[in-house]
Amino acid sequence: MPDSASRPAAPTAVASAKPSHVRYALIVFLFIITTINYADRSTFSIAGSAASEALGLSPVHMGFILSAFGWAYVAAQIPGGALLDRFGVKRVYVGAIALWSIFTAFQGFVGFIGGLSIVGSLFVLRFLVGLAEAPSFPGNARIVAAWFPASERGTASAIFNSAQYFALVAFAPLMSWLVHAHGWRMVFWFMGALGLVAAFFFAKFISSPENHPWVNAGELAVMKDGGAVSMEARPQTTEKGDKSGFSFVRLKVLLTNRMLVGIYLAQYCINVLTYFFVTWFPIYLVKERGLNIVQAGFAAAAPALCGFIGGLVGGFLSDYLLKKSGNVSRSRKVPIFVGMTLALAIIACAYVDQEWLVITLMAIAFFGKGVASLGWAVVSDVAPRDYIGLAGGVFNMFGNTAGIVTPIVIGYIVAMTGSFDGALIYVGLHCIVTLLAFGLITGKIERLKLD
């Protein structure tokens, strides 16, 4: 297969080439990487019950440890996005996967060395995992924007975003079994090793479509005609010689645009549900509902599977509406409104006692949350073309502030009340705020242009 430099650029040659479909294989691979990403985030949630007993951790300790990821993840979003714009997706993303995997594995050694604070060690290591994972979702957004035409981005973004649910479907039973059979430390060692393998394959497979040996001229034409951007594009040098992709002027525009503010607020609220699910939900099943660790792993997989299906439904529905109407705002907002309405079912879990009914309501809630999880498709639609990394970093920074707040707030609610009922209501109320944000603040969803 000739490389990009030798491909004919003439429109007639491009039109005559039957398009390849490498982008579909790429999104499957990106889905697998993101599944591992979220599984690494949830390691302590699965191992937490056993680890807390072995290490003597209180609910407040657990809340702060679970929040450590969020502190770093939020703080590193803007720098991570700027690094993607400056150095390109491939180098930054491969390094990120390798680093977060190493820090995940190190958590399995906590408590082996005397004299070190157990809480402090776990906090620092989860903080470092968050720091390393920061470029991942802005990187996903840039890859999707480069490899997919606008009419396919909703589905593509929904596929990689739905990995947050599939991570628990695939790994919660496995990690629960590892805790049961080999102890809580094995969870961290296994996931760390798996991540290093994933980094190797990512480096081998991912590149910009122009340079990928499997992509032909016909598929490149589909991408470019559909509004795809360059994956490895560098922002133009500013008058001050800045090539980093970052400036305070650009950042101010991203922080003060009304449409983006509404999107940021909605993503924060949606992520409150996400972080309840990947931090406290397995612990809730054990502590509040009396399941053992293996039962909790399989029970957590059921709502996760529904969230995964909902994510795919939301993406397909959004792209279907876009192809039919050509209206980006309506096509993105309709699934969000429907999904968040269904997600309100999580509040009802505070008022029922039967375990099967709790799991059913959680499944409905996370199916709805999956349908509504179109934030990254929206970012691909609205981000300035040359600064998708930076725009994605700002978006993800606001959204993942929920990763700091949610675990701590729930930890204090549980410690003060001795129950998760108040926590479930707290989480559910954020569905209403999401509806208000998209309904009253964002206005028309359209590409933002920076001067």
N, C-alpha and C positions, 0 to 999 in steps of 0.2 A: 504494500500500500504506500503510495507516495506521501511524503510529508506535506505540511501546509504550504511550504514555500514553493513546491512544484505543482500544486493544484491549480488548474485553470480557473481564472477569476471571471472569465466572460460569462455574462448572464445566460447565454444560450447553452454553454457547457454545464452550468449549474442546474439549469432547468431540466436538462436531459438526463441527469443522474438520478437513479432511483434512490430515494433517501434510505440510509441505514437507520437503525433504531438503538444506537448505543446509549442514548440518554435514558432509556428505560432500564437498562442494566445498571447504569450509574445510580439511578435513584434507589434501586434495590440495595446496592452496596452502601449508599449513604444511610439508608434505613438501618442496616446492620450496624454500622459504626455508631449511629445515634442510639440504638438499642443498648449497646455496650456502655455508652456514655451515661445513660440514665440508670442502668443497672449498677454502675459504680457509685452513683449518687445515693442509691437506696441500700447499699451494703450495710450501713450501720442501722438502718431501719429494720432489716431482717435479723441481723445479728445482735441488735440492741437489747432485746429482752434477756438473752443469755449473757451478754457482756455486762449489762448493768448489775446482774446478780453476782457475777464473778468479780467484778471490779468495784462493787459498792456504790453505784451511781444513783442519785436521786432523780425525780422527774425534772427538777429545775436544771440539774447538771445535764440531763439528756437534752433538754430544750436548747441549751447553749451549744452543746456539741453538735446537735443537728443543724443549728443555725450557722455554724462556722463556715460551711460551704458557701452560704449565701453572702456573707460579708465580703469574701474575696471575689466571688463571682460577679457581684455588683460593682465593686471597686475597679475591677479589671476590664469591664466591658468597653469603655471608650478607648483605653490604650490597646486592647485586643483588636477592636475594629480598625483602629488606625494602623496597627501592624499588618493586618490583612491587606489594606489598601496600599501600604508602602512596599511590603516584601512579597506579596502574592499569597494566595490561599494555600498552595501545596506545602511550602516550607513551614509556614506557621502552624498549619493544622497537624502535620505529621509530628512535629515537636511537641505539640499540645497533647496528643494522644499518648505518646511515650511518657511524658512527665506525669500526667494524671494517673497513669497505670502504676508507675513506680510509687507514687505517694499513697495510692490505694493499698498496695502490697505492704507498705511500711506500717499501716495501722494494725496489721496482725501481730506486730512485735511489741505493741504497747504493753507495759507491765513486766517485761522481761528484765529491764534495767532498773535496779533499785535507786531511789533518790529522786526520780523524775516524777513530776505531777502527772497522774493518769489523765485527769480532766484536761490539763494544759496540753499534754502530748496529743490527745485525740483532737482537741480543738485546732491545734497548729496543723496537724496532718490533713484534717478535713478542709481547713483554710487553704492549704496548698493545692489540694485537689480542685477546689473552686477556682483558684487562680489559674491553674493550668487549663481548665475546661472553658474559660471565658471566651476564647475565639471560636468555639465550636459552632454555635448557632448562627452568629454573623457569617461564619464561613459557609455554613449550609445555605444561607440566604443568597450569598454571592454565587455559589455554585449553581443554584437553581436559576438565578437571574441570567447566568451565562449559558446554561445548557437547555433552557426551556423557553418556548414562546409564551407570550402572556396568557394565551388561551389554555395552557396546560399547567400554569404555575400553581393554581389553587390545589389541583390534585397532587402535584409534585411536593408542594410544601406540606400538604396534609399527610402524605406518606411518611416523610421524615419526622414530622411533628408527632405522628401517632406512635412513633417508637417509644415515647415516654410511657405509654400504656403497655405496649408489647414487651417492654423490658421486664415488667412484673409477671406478665403471662409466661414468658420464657424462663426467667431467672428466679422468681420468687420461690417456686417449688424446689428448684435445684439448690438455691442457697439455703432454704430451710432444711433440706435433707443434709447438706454439708454441715450445718450447725448441729443437727441431731446426731449424725454419724461420726463427725470428725472434730467437732468443737467450733466455736464462733470464729476463731482465728483463720481457719481454712477458707472461709468466705473471702477474706481480703487477699490472701495469697493466690487463690484461684483466679479471681477477677483481675488482679494485677497482671498475672501471666497472660491471660486472654487478651488484655488490652495491648500488650507489647506485640503479640502476634498480629493484631488488627492494624497497628501502626505500620508494620512491615508491608502488609497487603495494600494499605491506603497509598503508601509511597509508590508502589508498583502500578496501581491502576488509575489513580486520579491525575488528570491534567486538564488544561484548557481544551475545549473541543477543537480549536484550530490545530493543536499539536497532537491530538490523540490519534494513534495509528489506525483505529477501527472506524473513525468517523469519516464519511465521504462528503463530497461537495453538495450532494442533494440534502443531506441532513443539516449541514451548515446553513444552507439557504433557508430551510424551515426555521431554524433558530433565529437567524438574522432578520428575516422578513417578519417574524413574530415579535421583534423588539428585544432580543437577547442582547446582553452587554458582554464586555470582555471580562473573563474571570480574573485575569492577571493584570488588568488595566492599572496604570499609575495615574494619579491626579496630575494635572499640569502644574508646573512650577509657579508659585505665586510671585507677586512683586517682591517679596522678601526672600525668595529662594527656597521656600518651604516645599519639600516634596513628600512630606510624611502623610498627607491626606488629612491633617488636622489643622484647624485654626479656630480661634475663639469666635471669629465672625460666623463661620459655618456652624459651629456648635450653638451659638446664640439663636440662629435661624431654626435649627432642629429642636431647640428647647422652647421656643416661643410661638411656633406655628400652632394655631388652634386645632387644626385637623390632627396633627401629631400628638398634641397634649391629650386629646380624647382617646387616641389609640394607645398611648402609654398607660393612661389610667385603666382602660379596659384590660390591658395585658397584665397589669398588676393584680387586678381582681381575679382574672382567670387563673393566674398562677398561685393564688391563695389555695384554690382547690388542688392544683398540681402538687404543691408542697405539703399539704395535709396528707395527700395520698402517698407520696414517696418518703415521708418522714414518720408521721404518727399513725397512719392507718394500720399497718401490721401490729404495732404495739397496742393500739386500741382494741384490735380483735383478741389479743392475748389478755390484756389487763381488764378490759371492760366486759368482753363477751365470753371470756373463759375458755378460749380455744388454746390448744397446745401449739407449739411452734410449727409443726408440720401442717396441722389443720389450717393455721393462719396463713401459711404460704399458699395453699391451694385456694382458700377463701379469697385472698387478695387477688388471685389470678382471675376470678370471675368478673368483678367490676373492671379490671384492667382490660380484659378481652373486649368487653362492651365499649370501653373508651377507645380502644384500637379500631373497632368497627365503626364507631361514631366518627372518628377522625377521617376515615376513608369516605364515609357517607357525606360528611361536610365538604370535603374537597371535591368530590365528584359532583355534588349538587351545585356548589358554587361555580364550577367551570361550565356545567350544563346551562345554568342561568345566564352566564356571561356569553356563551356562544349563541343563545337564543335572543338575548336582549341587547347585548353590547354595552350594558350599563354596569360598570364596575362596582359602584356604590351599592346598588340593589343586590347584585350577585354575591357580594361579600357579606352584606348585613343580614340578609334573610336567614341564612344558616346560623348566624350568631344569635339572633333573636330567638329562633326556635330552640337552639341548643341550650342557651342559658335559662330559658323557661323550664326545660326538662331538668336541668341541673339543680333547681330549687328543691328537688326531691330529697336532697341530703339533709334538709332541716327535719323532715319527717322521721329520720332515724333516731332523733332524740326522744321520740314519743312512742316507740314500739319496743317490744321485748323479745320477740321471736328472732332467733339468729337468721333463719332463712329469709324473713321479711327485711331485715337489715341489709343482707347481701343483695336482695332484689332491688331495694331502693337505692343502694349505692351503685348498682349496675345501671339503673336508669339515669342517675345523676352523672355518672362518668361517661355514659353514652352521649348525653347532652353536652357535657363539657367537651367531648371529642368533636362533636359536630360544630361547636362554636370556636374551635381552636384554629382560626384562620389568620392569626396575627402575622405570621411570617409571610403568607401570601400577600397580605395587605402591605407589608413592608416592601416586598418585591415590586408592588404596584406603585408605591408612592415615593420610595427613596430616590434622591438625586442620582443620576446614572453613574457619575464618577466617584461617589462616596457611599456606596452601598454598605461597605464594611463599617464606616463610622456611623451611618444612620442605623444600621442593625445593632451596633454596639450600644447606642443611646437607648434604643427601644428595649433591648434585652436587659440593660441596666435597670430601667424602671420596672420592667416586668419581674425581674428576679429579686428586687427589694423584698418581695413577698417571701423569698427564701430566708431572709433575716427575721422578718417580723413574725411570720406565721408559726414557726416552731417554738419561739420564745413565748408568744402570747398563749398558745395552746398549753405549753408547759406550766405557765402560771395559773391558767384556768383550771387545769387538772389538779394542780397542787392545792389550790384554794378551795375548790368545790368537791374534790374527790371523785369527779365524774367527767365524762367527755361530752355530756349533753350541751353545755354552754359552748364548747368548742365547735360542735356541729352547727349550731345556730350562727355562731360567728362566721364560720366558713360560708354557709349558705347565703347570708346577707350580701356577700360580695357579688353574687349573681345579679342581684337587683342593680347594684352600682354599675356593673358592666352594661346592662341594658340602657341605663341612663347615659352612660358615656358615649355609646355608639348612636343612641337616639337623639341626644340633645347637643353634643359637643363637636363630634368629628365633622359633621356636614358632608360635603361631597368628597369622595375618595378619588384622588387624582395624583399624577406624578408631580412632585415638588421640584422646582427649578431653582438652583442657586446661582447667583451672579458671581 
